[in-house]
């Protein structure tokens, strides 16, 4: 199954990147397969170091910010294992992984991983339809170039209803951030 998560990677100079990713996992999360997009910073970092940390989080605002590339990792992460990995301080749980094998693909190669360390920090908040809507909107924001503008706007309108009905301040802020990013990317702002 796909686990919507935040993944931290580090480049050869030690700069941390935080990005959303849906790795393939088993239900017990004993195996993890990363599927980065070729050309992304995450892909470049994984190729350089063969290491990452997969985070389970209920912070949909951070996920939204990471989806549009507006996250400064300062204060959000701490190093582990002699600085080889960077973990999000507020994640519910995390899995530090090392890549054991690459399966090449021109757009989205698969990276088989072994878990080298894991930790549970706190309980996951639980399921919330507004958070789900933010996750879906974040995925749309990363695929603007693949989806027709009218289809994208239709999907956003449906998701906005969930955020309005079931969301709190954080969900509304995250959704608004994503809507603005998508509108700017399409060269027009809808209100």
C-alpha angles and dihedrals in degrees: 000000000000117000113203103223147146116254125201120204132172129217125224090271093052099255110149122227122196115200138161115247137167106220119188111248139166117245094260090046095234093134129040130190118189120208109191123180114248109249095030123120088240091056092049092049093048091051091049098048109011088221137108143152119232112207130200106210141166093201100112092174091060089046090052092048091048091050091059094039099248102126126116107198094210109121093005099079139045127198123246134183095031092314095304091121136030119212128198107245095216100044117126089227138341142204122208108209139187121205114242099177140011122214106200124230127161095238109016118017120191122237118200111212141195119213109238098175137001138181139186112216104173144338120289109250093235137245118321125173093219092054089049089052091052091050090051091047090049090053089050090050090057092050102045091125091056101049128069111246094240092051091047093050092048091052092047091052091054092048092046089062090058092049092049093049103039107017135101129209094286094052092047092049092048093048093048090051090053094045091053092047092051093046092050090048089055091046096245137080119220121199 
